[in-house]
């Protein structure tokens, strides 16, 4: 390890000992890098971990449940279905092992089915809100549509989990890895995709056909608007939000494909979360800072900064009055939306009950290293660095 790496590691350990960061956002400790998470019912979350596992966490007790869904590579994405198995919500986990596994949240060791078809790492998942359809994006540059088994098949007690094959494969449109998929929550008719080729495309969520605009032109945002890797996308009402390694998050008008709002940062933007009911957008960046942007009037502006994570933010999701953040520091943190918006103590969010810890707080440096708290091989370290890299991998 070089002297620069040792210095960065020492800095990271110093931040982790910071008493403010140990409390801010009520961190749940996962024991491994959290690459993605999904929010479920009954105060539960499912975590995608670099330790080749997906685990269930209780957001109330801040504890991990026993057992895990196991893969043979880091788990890069998780999702939850709107159906259950013996009273337990059903989860999906996707991995570098090229597979997607389906399992009950309350019994993750019990694999209900395995989705097989991708030729390389599976990077992202999306679930149709009403139809029995699941979508996946991969490093093999393809998007696959999967039809969930009928409930009678799902409830069957099989000695060997059934294998599910894709019903539709989209390949040849994207020229790079697929990093993010999101589905229009209003109509549920459109699936958006993006990734390392920095383009954004739209597909019929049922058939997989390319979406066309009113003038019959294919709905497509080419590379150039974003300069490099796009890591995340979210849709709300008539706006599609994307987060990129080019240090921007962009809000696109889904009708005109115009970049209506551009949020410029000083670091790679790894995650974006629109919260329209509060008129804000949250962004998470390389290094661990979360920014809260006011976007409902005039030019967008940062109204709050959250310095809690000690490594890159990987995912942001919301439920009710709260939003949640995960990072490569192995923590999942909880934030009250109203408290953050109404905070009057300055730009940096520190709730009153933690104000006494502020003096001993340390802020992250731009060159903060990604020191792992889980055992990865050298090859997996390289791949994980690529996942969060601000360089185009084409």
URHULIN-V81188 format. One record per helix or strand of 3 or more residues. SS is the DSSP state (A for helix, B for strand). FROM is the first residue (numbers start at 1). LEN is the number of residues. If there is no record, write none. Layout:
# URHULIN-V81188
ss,from,len
SS,FROM,LEN
SS,FROM,LEN
This chain:
# URHULIN-V81188
ss,from,len
A,3,15
A,19,5
B,34,6
B,44,6
B,53,6
B,75,11
B,88,8
B,100,5
B,107,9
B,122,6
B,133,6
B,143,5
A,151,5
B,162,3
B,168,3
B,178,6
B,190,6
B,200,5
B,230,7
B,239,6
B,248,6
B,259,6
B,269,7
A,276,3
B,280,6
B,289,6
B,301,7
B,313,7
B,322,6
B,331,6
A,337,6
A,352,9
A,378,10
